[in-house]
């Protein structure tokens, strides 16, 4: 894990790929081994998490039930304004639609405005993009 980011909120960091080891090089049970360290980064208001490629961190088929709790832990730590949906379709074990519906239909705790934030509004705000 890299050193902790500076507390200077003008410098922003975003971690992608759930900040987990590459699946190809890591056995399934160890893919989430650094989750406590990643969650600890949430204490810095200038750090956000992009949940890129979440399905690839599952040992099960869609709807990937074994990753729901870990995604929820990340969401709870970073909040909807700093937890972004993303995908790398080139390494997904499922079609694009399932990468999306994992978040929009299968995570029962992600609803309403928070879902809108996670699915794109928050990253636009984070990057300062006008809508």
VEXMARFI-635402 format. One record per residue: x, y, z of N, C-alpha, C in turn; residue in one letter; residue number from 0. Coordinates in nm, 3 decimals. Layout:
<<X,Y,Z>,<X,Y,Z>,<X,Y,Z>,A,NUM>
...
# end
This chain:
<<0.085,-0.117,0.000>,<0.000,0.000,0.000>,<0.090,0.123,0.000>,X,0>
<<0.059,0.223,-0.085>,<0.140,0.345,-0.089>,<0.122,0.425,0.039>,X,1>
<<0.211,0.522,0.062>,<0.198,0.604,0.181>,<0.063,0.675,0.183>,X,2>
<<0.019,0.711,0.300>,<-0.108,0.782,0.314>,<-0.102,0.915,0.240>,X,3>
<<-0.212,0.955,0.179>,<-0.214,1.083,0.107>,<-0.204,1.200,0.204>,X,4>
<<-0.153,1.308,0.154>,<-0.143,1.428,0.237>,<-0.282,1.474,0.275>,X,5>
<<-0.294,1.541,0.385>,<-0.425,1.589,0.428>,<-0.466,1.714,0.352>,X,6>
<<-0.382,1.764,0.263>,<-0.415,1.879,0.181>,<-0.531,1.843,0.090>,X,7>
<<-0.648,1.898,0.115>,<-0.766,1.859,0.039>,<-0.765,1.912,-0.104>,X,8>
<<-0.668,1.997,-0.140>,<-0.663,2.043,-0.279>,<-0.603,1.936,-0.370>,X,9>
<<-0.529,1.844,-0.313>,<-0.473,1.732,-0.389>,<-0.571,1.616,-0.375>,X,10>
<<-0.617,1.562,-0.489>,<-0.716,1.455,-0.484>,<-0.659,1.328,-0.540>,X,11>
<<-0.699,1.217,-0.480>,<-0.656,1.085,-0.526>,<-0.780,0.999,-0.545>,X,12>
<<-0.774,0.913,-0.646>,<-0.881,0.818,-0.670>,<-0.817,0.684,-0.694>,X,13>
<<-0.861,0.584,-0.621>,<-0.810,0.450,-0.639>,<-0.908,0.371,-0.724>,X,14>
<<-0.859,0.304,-0.825>,<-0.946,0.223,-0.911>,<-0.922,0.076,-0.888>,X,15>
<<-1.006,-0.005,-0.947>,<-0.989,-0.149,-0.936>,<-1.003,-0.199,-0.794>,X,16>
<<-1.079,-0.127,-0.711>,<-1.100,-0.163,-0.572>,<-0.971,-0.171,-0.493>,X,17>
<<-0.863,-0.121,-0.550>,<-0.731,-0.119,-0.485>,<-0.690,-0.258,-0.438>,X,18>
<<-0.735,-0.358,-0.508>,<-0.703,-0.496,-0.474>,<-0.599,-0.552,-0.570>,X,19>
<<-0.535,-0.660,-0.531>,<-0.437,-0.723,-0.620>,<-0.504,-0.773,-0.748>,X,20>
<<-0.426,-0.789,-0.852>,<-0.479,-0.842,-0.977>,<-0.529,-0.984,-0.960>,X,21>
<<-0.648,-1.011,-1.010>,<-0.709,-1.143,-0.995>,<-0.623,-1.251,-1.059>,X,22>
<<-0.563,-1.222,-1.172>,<-0.484,-1.323,-1.242>,<-0.366,-1.372,-1.158>,X,23>
<<-0.318,-1.287,-1.069>,<-0.199,-1.319,-0.990>,<-0.231,-1.354,-0.844>,X,24>
<<-0.359,-1.353,-0.808>,<-0.396,-1.370,-0.668>,<-0.507,-1.472,-0.655>,X,25>
<<-0.493,-1.570,-0.567>,<-0.602,-1.665,-0.545>,<-0.725,-1.593,-0.488>,X,26>
<<-0.844,-1.644,-0.520>,<-0.968,-1.577,-0.482>,<-0.976,-1.531,-0.336>,X,27>
<<-0.953,-1.616,-0.238>,<-0.972,-1.569,-0.100>,<-0.884,-1.450,-0.063>,X,28>
<<-0.772,-1.433,-0.131>,<-0.681,-1.325,-0.098>,<-0.711,-1.193,-0.169>,X,29>
<<-0.807,-1.192,-0.260>,<-0.836,-1.071,-0.336>,<-0.879,-0.954,-0.248>,X,30>
<<-0.938,-0.983,-0.137>,<-0.988,-0.878,-0.047>,<-0.899,-0.863,0.077>,X,31>
<<-0.780,-0.921,0.076>,<-0.694,-0.922,0.195>,<-0.657,-0.781,0.242>,X,32>
<<-0.645,-0.686,0.151>,<-0.606,-0.551,0.191>,<-0.725,-0.459,0.214>,X,33>
<<-0.845,-0.514,0.225>,<-0.965,-0.431,0.244>,<-0.954,-0.340,0.367>,X,34>
<<-0.906,-0.386,0.481>,<-0.895,-0.294,0.595>,<-0.805,-0.173,0.566>,X,35>
<<-0.696,-0.194,0.495>,<-0.607,-0.082,0.461>,<-0.674,0.014,0.363>,X,36>
<<-0.748,-0.041,0.269>,<-0.819,0.044,0.173>,<-0.926,0.125,0.244>,X,37>
<<-1.001,0.061,0.331>,<-1.105,0.132,0.407>,<-1.043,0.242,0.493>,X,38>
<<-0.925,0.218,0.547>,<-0.858,0.319,0.629>,<-0.830,0.448,0.551>,X,39>
<<-0.814,0.437,0.419>,<-0.789,0.556,0.336>,<-0.910,0.649,0.331>,X,40>
<<-1.027,0.598,0.366>,<-1.148,0.681,0.363>,<-1.143,0.795,0.463>,X,41>
<<-1.055,0.788,0.559>,<-1.045,0.898,0.658>,<-0.993,1.026,0.593>,X,42>
<<-0.933,1.013,0.477>,<-0.883,1.130,0.405>,<-0.992,1.180,0.310>,X,43>
<<-1.041,1.301,0.331>,<-1.151,1.351,0.247>,<-1.112,1.372,0.101>,X,44>
<<-0.984,1.370,0.072>,<-0.938,1.390,-0.066>,<-0.908,1.259,-0.137>,X,45>
<<-0.957,1.146,-0.083>,<-0.939,1.015,-0.146>,<-1.077,0.957,-0.177>,X,46>
<<-1.090,0.905,-0.298>,<-1.215,0.840,-0.341>,<-1.183,0.700,-0.391>,X,47>
<<-1.285,0.617,-0.403>,<-1.270,0.478,-0.447>,<-1.356,0.454,-0.570>,X,48>
<<-1.295,0.405,-0.677>,<-1.371,0.366,-0.796>,<-1.379,0.213,-0.796>,X,49>
<<-1.499,0.162,-0.791>,<-1.522,0.017,-0.785>,<-1.514,-0.045,-0.924>,X,50>
<<-1.401,-0.026,-0.987>,<-1.379,-0.077,-1.122>,<-1.364,-0.228,-1.121>,X,51>
<<-1.438,-0.294,-1.205>,<-1.421,-0.437,-1.224>,<-1.467,-0.523,-1.108>,X,52>
<<-1.563,-0.475,-1.031>,<-1.608,-0.550,-0.913>,<-1.637,-0.697,-0.942>,X,53>
<<-1.705,-0.732,-1.052>,<-1.734,-0.874,-1.076>,<-1.610,-0.963,-1.083>,X,54>
<<-1.499,-0.907,-1.124>,<-1.378,-0.989,-1.136>,<-1.319,-1.027,-1.001>,X,55>
<<-1.371,-0.969,-0.892>,<-1.325,-1.003,-0.758>,<-1.417,-1.104,-0.690>,X,56>
<<-1.506,-1.163,-0.767>,<-1.600,-1.261,-0.714>,<-1.558,-1.403,-0.750>,X,57>
<<-1.590,-1.494,-0.663>,<-1.568,-1.636,-0.691>,<-1.694,-1.705,-0.737>,X,58>
<<-1.801,-1.627,-0.760>,<-1.932,-1.680,-0.799>,<-1.983,-1.613,-0.926>,X,59>
<<-2.084,-1.670,-0.985>,<-2.149,-1.613,-1.103>,<-2.243,-1.499,-1.059>,X,60>
<<-2.289,-1.425,-1.159>,<-2.386,-1.317,-1.136>,<-2.502,-1.370,-1.053>,X,61>
<<-2.543,-1.297,-0.954>,<-2.515,-1.158,-0.918>,<-2.398,-1.139,-0.821>,X,62>
<<-2.302,-1.230,-0.821>,<-2.178,-1.216,-0.744>,<-2.202,-1.190,-0.595>,X,63>
<<-2.280,-1.276,-0.530>,<-2.321,-1.249,-0.390>,<-2.206,-1.239,-0.291>,X,64>
<<-2.095,-1.299,-0.322>,<-1.982,-1.298,-0.228>,<-1.909,-1.165,-0.220>,X,65>
<<-1.939,-1.071,-0.308>,<-1.872,-0.940,-0.301>,<-1.963,-0.830,-0.248>,X,66>
<<-2.091,-0.858,-0.231>,<-2.185,-0.753,-0.188>,<-2.145,-0.692,-0.055>,X,67>
<<-2.108,-0.773,0.043>,<-2.072,-0.720,0.174>,<-1.946,-0.633,0.168>,X,68>
<<-1.848,-0.674,0.091>,<-1.726,-0.594,0.080>,<-1.752,-0.463,0.007>,X,69>
<<-1.836,-0.467,-0.097>,<-1.873,-0.342,-0.164>,<-1.946,-0.250,-0.067>,X,70>
<<-2.033,-0.309,0.016>,<-2.106,-0.229,0.114>,<-2.010,-0.166,0.216>,X,71>
<<-1.911,-0.240,0.258>,<-1.811,-0.187,0.352>,<-1.736,-0.068,0.290>,X,72>
<<-1.699,-0.080,0.163>,<-1.632,0.030,0.095>,<-1.725,0.151,0.081>,X,73>
<<-1.848,0.126,0.043>,<-1.948,0.232,0.030>,<-1.968,0.302,0.164>,X,74>
<<-1.984,0.224,0.271>,<-2.003,0.284,0.403>,<-1.883,0.369,0.443>,X,75>
<<-1.764,0.326,0.410>,<-1.643,0.399,0.446>,<-1.627,0.528,0.366>,X,76>
<<-1.645,0.520,0.235>,<-1.621,0.637,0.149>,<-1.745,0.723,0.128>,X,77>
<<-1.864,0.664,0.142>,<-1.988,0.738,0.119>,<-2.017,0.751,-0.029>,X,78>
<<-2.141,0.784,-0.063>,<-2.181,0.790,-0.204>,<-2.112,0.899,-0.285>,X,79>
<<-2.060,1.000,-0.222>,<-1.992,1.108,-0.294>,<-1.847,1.073,-0.329>,X,80>
<<-1.794,0.963,-0.269>,<-1.655,0.924,-0.296>,<-1.641,0.776,-0.332>,X,81>
<<-1.750,0.713,-0.371>,<-1.751,0.573,-0.413>,<-1.812,0.567,-0.551>,X,82>
<<-1.731,0.537,-0.652>,<-1.775,0.548,-0.792>,<-1.783,0.412,-0.859>,X,83>
<<-1.888,0.391,-0.938>,<-1.899,0.272,-1.021>,<-1.800,0.285,-1.136>,X,84>
<<-1.749,0.172,-1.180>,<-1.664,0.169,-1.298>,<-1.646,0.025,-1.340>,X,85>
<<-1.597,0.006,-1.460>,<-1.570,-0.130,-1.505>,<-1.460,-0.129,-1.608>,X,86>
<<-1.392,-0.240,-1.615>,<-1.294,-0.265,-1.720>,<-1.348,-0.387,-1.794>,X,87>
<<-1.428,-0.364,-1.894>,<-1.500,-0.472,-1.961>,<-1.405,-0.576,-2.021>,X,88>
<<-1.280,-0.538,-2.044>,<-1.186,-0.632,-2.104>,<-1.149,-0.747,-2.012>,X,89>
<<-1.175,-0.734,-1.881>,<-1.140,-0.842,-1.790>,<-1.258,-0.890,-1.706>,X,90>
<<-1.379,-0.860,-1.749>,<-1.497,-0.899,-1.674>,<-1.541,-1.041,-1.707>,X,91>
<<-1.589,-1.113,-1.604>,<-1.638,-1.250,-1.624>,<-1.786,-1.252,-1.662>,X,92>
<<-1.837,-1.138,-1.709>,<-1.979,-1.126,-1.739>,<-2.000,-1.020,-1.846>,X,93>
<<-2.121,-1.013,-1.903>,<-2.151,-0.908,-2.001>,<-2.158,-0.769,-1.935>,X,94>
<<-2.144,-0.668,-2.016>,<-2.150,-0.528,-1.972>,<-2.275,-0.503,-1.889>,X,95>
<<-2.390,-0.549,-1.936>,<-2.516,-0.525,-1.867>,<-2.509,-0.573,-1.722>,X,96>
<<-2.449,-0.687,-1.696>,<-2.440,-0.738,-1.560>,<-2.343,-0.656,-1.475>,X,97>
<<-2.243,-0.597,-1.538>,<-2.154,-0.506,-1.464>,<-2.234,-0.387,-1.410>,X,98>
<<-2.329,-0.340,-1.491>,<-2.414,-0.228,-1.451>,<-2.521,-0.273,-1.351>,X,99>
<<-2.595,-0.379,-1.385>,<-2.707,-0.420,-1.299>,<-2.662,-0.476,-1.165>,X,100>
<<-2.538,-0.518,-1.153>,<-2.486,-0.555,-1.022>,<-2.512,-0.440,-0.925>,X,101>
<<-2.483,-0.317,-0.968>,<-2.501,-0.200,-0.883>,<-2.644,-0.148,-0.886>,X,102>
<<-2.707,-0.144,-1.003>,<-2.839,-0.080,-1.014>,<-2.954,-0.168,-0.968>,X,103>
<<-2.935,-0.301,-0.965>,<-3.045,-0.390,-0.930>,<-3.014,-0.488,-0.817>,X,104>
<<-2.891,-0.524,-0.796>,<-2.858,-0.632,-0.703>,<-2.812,-0.586,-0.565>,X,105>
<<-2.764,-0.466,-0.552>,<-2.718,-0.416,-0.422>,<-2.836,-0.347,-0.353>,X,106>
<<-2.906,-0.420,-0.269>,<-3.032,-0.372,-0.210>,<-3.013,-0.246,-0.127>,X,107>
<<-2.895,-0.221,-0.078>,<-2.867,-0.105,0.005>,<-2.835,0.021,-0.076>,X,108>
<<-2.824,0.009,-0.208>,<-2.788,0.122,-0.293>,<-2.911,0.167,-0.372>,X,109>
<<-2.971,0.276,-0.330>,<-3.097,0.322,-0.389>,<-3.099,0.474,-0.403>,X,110>
<<-3.195,0.522,-0.482>,<-3.226,0.664,-0.491>,<-3.110,0.752,-0.530>,X,111>
<<-3.098,0.864,-0.459>,<-2.994,0.962,-0.489>,<-2.854,0.902,-0.474>,X,112>
<<-2.835,0.815,-0.375>,<-2.705,0.753,-0.356>,<-2.667,0.668,-0.477>,X,113>
<<-2.762,0.597,-0.535>,<-2.736,0.519,-0.656>,<-2.696,0.611,-0.771>,X,114>
<<-2.767,0.721,-0.788>,<-2.732,0.818,-0.892>,<-2.590,0.870,-0.874>,X,115>
<<-2.553,0.898,-0.750>,<-2.418,0.946,-0.723>,<-2.314,0.841,-0.760>,X,116>
<<-2.332,0.720,-0.712>,<-2.235,0.613,-0.737>,<-2.223,0.582,-0.886>,X,117>
<<-2.333,0.587,-0.958>,<-2.333,0.549,-1.100>,<-2.285,0.661,-1.193>,X,118>
<<-2.241,0.774,-1.140>,<-2.182,0.873,-1.229>,<-2.183,1.017,-1.182>,X,119>
<<-2.286,1.056,-1.109>,<-2.293,1.197,-1.068>,<-2.176,1.236,-0.977>,X,120>
<<-2.140,1.148,-0.885>,<-2.034,1.183,-0.790>,<-1.898,1.197,-0.857>,X,121>
<<-1.867,1.111,-0.952>,<-1.736,1.123,-1.018>,<-1.732,1.251,-1.101>,X,122>
<<-1.844,1.290,-1.159>,<-1.848,1.418,-1.232>,<-1.820,1.534,-1.137>,X,123>
<<-1.882,1.529,-1.020>,<-1.858,1.633,-0.918>,<-1.712,1.631,-0.874>,X,124>
<<-1.659,1.511,-0.850>,<-1.521,1.494,-0.803>,<-1.421,1.556,-0.901>,X,125>
<<-1.450,1.535,-1.030>,<-1.360,1.586,-1.135>,<-1.389,1.731,-1.172>,X,126>
<<-1.497,1.786,-1.117>,<-1.534,1.924,-1.147>,<-1.598,1.942,-1.283>,X,127>
<<-1.656,1.834,-1.336>,<-1.723,1.842,-1.466>,<-1.859,1.908,-1.451>,X,128>
<<-1.889,1.997,-1.540>,<-2.020,2.062,-1.543>,<-2.123,1.966,-1.598>,X,129>
<<-2.241,1.967,-1.541>,<-2.351,1.883,-1.591>,<-2.459,1.968,-1.649>,X,130>
# end
